[in-house]
Amino acid sequence: MWKSFSTPGQGIMAIDESNATCGKYLASIGLENEEANRKAYQTLLVAAPGKKMVDVLIEQNIVPGIKVDKGLVPLAGSNDNSWCQGLDDLASRFAAYYQQGSFTGLLL
């Protein structure tokens, strides 16, 4: 699957918008920003009825990726610098996501 990243005409499609960003899309069509609506939006992009989203992606030779940081927090002792949360349990989350078939990436 790694070769697919460098194949002409292929690339990365991000569908891991934050809840706030996805909420803007939903609001533009008159829907509430709630988990069920966010999931339905993502499912419309890639899924088939009765299948897990990750399985549909893999069947189409799409490598699913997950943004694994837990958001930014202020960095103590600095002037307006931030630091991402989630490094303390990152290894165990990577292992779990890998077992589910996902390629994970940490976005700093």
N, C-alpha and C positions, 0 to 999 in steps of 0.2 A: 503493500500500500504506500510506502514512503515515496516510491517513484511517481505516484500520482500528483504529488505536490509540484513536481518540476515538469510535468507533461504539458506541452503547448495546449492552450485552451482550457486548462484546468486551473483551479485556485482554491482559495479559502472563502467560504461564505459564513459570515458571523451572524448567528441567530441567538446570541447570548446577551442580548441587551439587558441592562439593569431593569428592575421593576419600574422605576420612574420613566425611563426611556420608552419601554413598551407601553406604559400607561399613556404616553403622549399619542402613540399610534392608535390605541384603543379609543381615546377621547375623541380623536378626529372622526371616528365613525359612530360616536355616541354610545360607547360601551364603557362600563366601569373597569377600573384597574384592579382586578381581583385575580387570584391564582387560576381559576377555571378559564377565564377569558385569555390570560396570557398563554396558558397551555394550548388552548384551541388555536390561537394565532400561530404558534410554533408548529403545531400539528398540520395546519393547512399548508405550510411550506414544504413538508417532506413526507408526511405519513400516509398510511393506508389503514382503513378501518380494521380494528382488532389486532393491530401489531404495535409493538413498542417502537417509539421513534428511533432509538439507537439501532434496532434490527433493520428497519427500513433503510436507514442511511448506509449501513454496512452492505446490504444487498445491492445497493446502487454504487458500490465501490467508493462511497464517501466516508472519509475517516472522521468520526465524530470527535470533537474537541470540547473541553470544558474549561471555562475560566475558573480557576480554583482558589484565587485569593478571596478573602472575606471582607473586602472593602478597605478603605483608607481611614486611618486615625492620625491625629496630630502627633508628631514626633516630639517627645518631651525634650525640653532644653534647646529647641531650635526656633528659628523665626519662620513661621508659616511653612515648614516642611512636613511632609506626610510619610507614613510608613504603612505597608499593607499588613493586615491581620491574616492569620491562618498558617503561619510557618510552623507553629508548635505541633500540629497534627497533620502536616502536609504529606509525610511519607505514607501514613496509613490511608489517607484519602486517595493518593495516587494509586496505591495498590488496589483499592476497591474499584476505582474508575477503570483501571486497566482490565480487571477481571470482567467488567461489564462491556468491554470492547472499545473503550474510548481512549483516544490519544489526548493527554491532558497537557495544558500549557499554563504556566504561571505568568500572568501579565502584571508587571510592576509599574 
